[in-house]
């Protein structure tokens, strides 16, 4: 459950993470997407 307090924390956290770790985040997300596609390929 997302409480207003938690949402507020996320509001502060997200821009901070985006600024500091955008490249690493994008890289990790790309890896996740790649693995997901591979999993989809093996499942279908």
C-alpha positions in Angstrom: 0.0 0.0 0.0 1.4 3.4 -1.0 0.9 5.9 1.8 1.1 9.6 1.2 4.3 9.6 3.3 5.8 6.9 1.1 4.8 8.7 -2.0 6.4 11.9 -0.7 9.6 10.0 0.0 9.6 8.6 -3.5 9.1 12.1 -4.9 12.3 13.1 -3.2 14.1 9.9 -4.0 13.4 9.6 -7.7 14.9 12.8 -8.9 18.0 12.2 -6.7 18.4 8.7 -8.1 17.8 9.9 -11.6 20.6 12.5 -11.3 23.2 10.4 -9.6 22.7 7.0 -11.1 20.9 7.5 -14.4 23.5 5.7 -16.5 23.7 2.7 -14.1 20.0 2.6 -13.9 19.5 2.6 -17.6 22.2 -0.1 -18.0 20.5 -2.3 -15.4 17.2 -1.8 -17.0 18.6 -2.8 -20.3 20.0 -5.9 -18.8 16.6 -6.7 -17.3 14.9 -6.2 -20.6 17.4 -8.4 -22.3 16.9 -11.2 -19.8 13.2 -10.8 -20.0 13.2 -11.1 -23.8 15.4 -14.2 -23.5 13.0 -15.7 -21.0 10.1 -14.9 -23.3 11.9 -16.7 -26.1 12.5 -19.8 -24.1 8.9 -19.9 -22.7 7.2 -19.5 -26.1 
